[in-house]
Amino acid sequence: MEINIYAAKTQLSQLVRRVADGEEVVITRNGQPVARLVPVTQAAVARKLGTLAHAIRIGEDFDAPLPDEILDAFEGKA
């Protein structure tokens, strides 16, 4: 559905109801689309933290300094 901006201002409650029912509304100004009203999608199912706690192992040296040859490669000295 397309509606001009003046009509959209006067019919906002009705437009929101239509959008909530799944319809998309395009608001125009001088015949050109300027905005689109769409329903808000529900967030994805919340992820449960810690589900891979026993499947991943982080080494003891995870945050140890990198060897010079690797640091040089990052800095373009290789």
Buried (B, 14 or more C-beta within 10 A) or exposed (E): EEBEEEEBEEBEEEBEEBBEEEEEBBBBEEEEEEEEBEEEEEEEEEEEEEEEEEEEEEEEEEEEEEEEEEEEEEEEEE
